[in-house]
């Protein structure tokens, strides 16, 4: 440093002494300045020109000068603490260990004089101390310990400590890997300080505490165990009644699951009971961590061993509680928190078993509880889906008891819940394990009140010889297990008993199922079931719903293309199956013929409409069909109107619909479309039989359309009788009301 430089108000002799290489001369160089107006300037010079100098002896002199300033100022030093502390803390990072020691000594003197006034600067002091605690030099560490004790005393005697501002720094520093830094952190966490309740912020630091619990140092592990034990005592003394304590408990549970791993599986049912009602934030992480512990190997373990083998005793004076004794989750966690290291180390010797029965029971109870929230229901369904994926063989033993509540969940108000529910049902219906575990419900199952019957009616025995061929499963589709057909039966029963569900969610449910399962199987099986439906009004409504989905849903694009050409035996088989059920609704039957390009048959059907009872609902459906013909789905049909010679029956069928309609907007729309047909006089000269022979529909020549027309007549006759019966009953009720 240039000794001739003007460093007023410091006298030249003071400057020379502060730069001296001898400690004693530097020590006595500074005397308190009586002119208080120049104090800030003095501190600035000591800081910039000495403490932060490039010369090591100057830095040491500057540190002594700053400490002397603080001592001289006494209580007034609190006004200049920022200027006094910052250069000293900078010296904590110096490469010279002796200079770091001088910095620690200087800060000790500054803090000792200022006492409570340093608390606004506590975070920077704590940050610096946490670094010195890991210092390799023993003298520096010893000096930092003295400063640490002084700071603890100040915090203890003060009621102005900013705990909220301190927690973020503590949360950051607690993840240090240095043993001495960890020891320093634990000493602060475990220090009993009056009026400071660290338990409120336990979730913020619990993860770091469990990381420290795995330290190689036995002393540090013991300190951490003692700290966790103190927290446990506080929790017992103040039972969890607020959200903060609940979050703390969830954090503890999460850490035990993540650290202990599969050793926690025997306690899964108790953990789920505690976690599921609070599925958000930490509880959700806890739930996800527990879910990941279930693996496919759990499906292969000997169930007899699972039922009898309790966890082995750890190498501790206190044994691990057996799963039966810890089903509520309390005793195992009490022991684990008291002896966390022993508990975690014992995981290697514990024979892990998955208590699937207990888990399913908890999940089933939560699904039956109508008071639980949407997130909990979604979490339960995610668990069920996960279990069916990982342990399908064992889960299918519970399917008969779960099936009714899964069906009822389809009536949930939340679309998200319904989607998850459909995923579970689709997995049940398609899993190979469902085929090997039996083809029907358990006779010993204890059905709940109002449970939907799961009986599967005989398929071929109830069909006529002429119809059985068309209702066989299509060889082109994947084979579903026995629960698939059971699911379709009970889903239609659900729609029949809850018409509101069919109106509001029916299309949504079926479309999602077509994404999750094979669409052809769904339509084939539902058509099969509806063919034997005794409630003809419901059958007509359901067929109309299925037809709308078939014609308009993007999910069924491939199925529409398959039906449009009828080139394969499978597609023709599916058409015949759908047709027989579609006969419950005359207009949908015509639309199916339009989709499959069976225009002559569509014309034959429309000719029969004159014999039917034409109602307002019937005309409304014809109106909707006309609107549908103008949609992109039937682009190919409209283009075929250009080929009059080969498609005369298409034009005749459309004219037939036109003649059915009253003078309405739909009438005008279809009339304008037909006016665009070129050379309409060719319709009269076209030879219908030759046109059919020359068309591409020769591939469907083995379909017995005469028999299909007869079937249509029979079904419509039943509908006519049913309508007359309903009308008769309505008249009787009306007469009774008059009387």
C-alpha positions, 0 to 999 in steps of 0.5 A: 500500500502507498504509505504517502496516500491521503488516508485521513482521518487516519494519522500517518502513524496509524496507517504505518502501524496497521500495515506493520508485519508485527501483530503487537504493532498492528494491535495498538495502532488504532485508537477510537476516533472522538469525531463521530461524524467521521466514523463511517469514513473510517470504517470505509477506509478500514474496509476498502483499503485494508480488510479488502486489500491485496496485501495479507498483512493489510487485510489482517490489520483491517480486520483488527481495525474493524473490530476495534471500531465496534468495541469503541462504538459500543452499543452504537455499533448497531448503526454501522453493522452492515459496513462492519460485517460485510468485509469481515465475512468476505475474509471468511473465503480467504485462502490464508487460514490465519487470515480466516482465523482473524476474520472469525476473531474480529466478527466475534468481537463485533457480535459480542458488542452489538448483541441483539442488534446483529439479528437483522443480519443473522442469515448472512452470519449463519451462512458464513458460520456454516462455511467455517464449520467445514473449514479444514484448519482446526484453529478456524473451526475452534474459533467458529465454534466460539462464535457459534455459541455466542450467536446461539446465546443471542438468539436464545435471549432475544424475542425478535428472531426472524424464524420465517426468514431463516427457514429458506436458508436452513432448508438450503444448507441442510443438504450439505454433504460435509460432515462438519457442516451437517454437525453445525446444522443439526446443532441449530435444529436440535437447540431448544430455543424458547418462543421459537417453534421449529415444528411448524416448519418441519416439512421444510427440513425433514427431507434434509434430516433424513439425508443426514441420517445416512451420514457415515459418522455415528456421532452425527447420526446420533445427533440427528436421531436425538433431534428427530426424537425431540420433534416426535415428543412435540408431536405427541405433546400437541396432536396434529390438528392443523394442516401444518402438523398433518403435512409434517406427518406426511413428510415423515411418511414420505421419507420412510417410504423413499428410504426404506423402500419395500420394507414398508409394503406390509404397512401399505393399508395403514399408510393408504388409510392415512394418505388417501383423504389428503391427496395433494402435495406431499401426500400425493408424493407419498402415495406415488412413492408407495405405489412404485414399491409394488412390482410384478414379482409380487404377483408370483410370490407364494400367498401362503408365505405372505400370510404367515411371514412377519418382518424380521426383528432388527438388530436393536433392543426394540423389535419392529412391530409386526404388520398386524400390530401396525395396521394403523401405521402408528406403532411402526412409525413411532418405533422407526422415528425413535430408531430410524437408523436401525429401522432402515438398516433392518430392511435388508433382513425383513421378508417383504410381503404385499398385503394385497387383501388389506390394500384392496379393502382400504381402496374399496371402502374409499370408493364406497364413501360418497363424502370423499373428494374427487382427487381421492377417488382418482387416487384410489382408481389409479391404485386399482389400475396399478395393481391390475397391471402389476399383480393381475393374477391376485387382483382378479380374485377381488374383481367380483367384489370390486366390479359393482362399485366400479360400475356405480362409479361411472355415474360420478360427476367428474369426467376425470373420475369416469376416465380413470374408472373406465381405464380400470374396467377396460384393464379388467375386461382385456387382461389375460389373467381374467380368462385364466381365473374363471369365467364367472363370478364367485358364488361365495362372494358377499354381494352388497345391497343393490349390487348389479347381477353379474350373470352372463346369459347363454349366448347361442342358446337363446338365438335362433338358428338363422341368427346365431351365425351372424352373432358369433365373435368376429375372428378379426378382433382380439379375444376378450376375457370373460369379464368383457362380455360381463362388463358390456351386459352390466354397462347396458343395465346401468344405462337402462336403469339410469337414463340420465346417465345414458343421455349425459354421459353415454356417448362419452363412456362408449367413445372412451371405451372404443379407445381403451378396448377394441371398438368392433368387439364393443359394438358386436357385443352390445348389438348381441345383447340388445337383440335380446333386450325386453325393454324395446323403448330402451333398445331403440334409444340405445341403438340410436345412441350407438348409431350416432357414435358409429357415424360421427366419432373420430375414434371409430374411423377404422370401423366405419371404413371396415363396414363401408366396403364389406369386403371381408367375411368379418365385416359382413358378419359384423354388419349382420350382427349390427343390423339385427339390433339396429332394427329396433330403430327404423331410421338408424337401420337405413343409416347403417345401410347407407354407411355400408352402401347397401342402397337397394336394401335401404330403398326396400326398407324405406318402402316399408316405412309406409306400414309403420306408425309415423310419429313426430319422433320418427320424422325428427330422426329422418330430419337428423339423417338428412342433416347427417348425409350432408356431413363429411362422413357421407362424402362418398355417398354424395359423390356416388350420386354422379354415377346414376347408372350404377346407383339408382337405388341410392337416388330412389332411397333419397327420394323416398326420404324426401317423400317422408318429410313434411315441407321443412328445412330438411326437405329443402336441403335434400331436395336441393341435393337431389336437383344436382343429380345429373340426368335424372331420366336415366333412373327410369331406364336403368336396369336395376338388376344389371346395375347391381350386378355391375356394382362393386357390391358383388362381394356382399352377395352371400348376405341374405337380405330377404331374411334381414327384411323379415327380421326387420318386420318382426322387430317392428311388429313387436315395437308396435305392440309395445307402443299400443300396450303403453298407450292402453296403460296410459288410458287406464291410468287417466280414467282412474284419475278422472274417477 
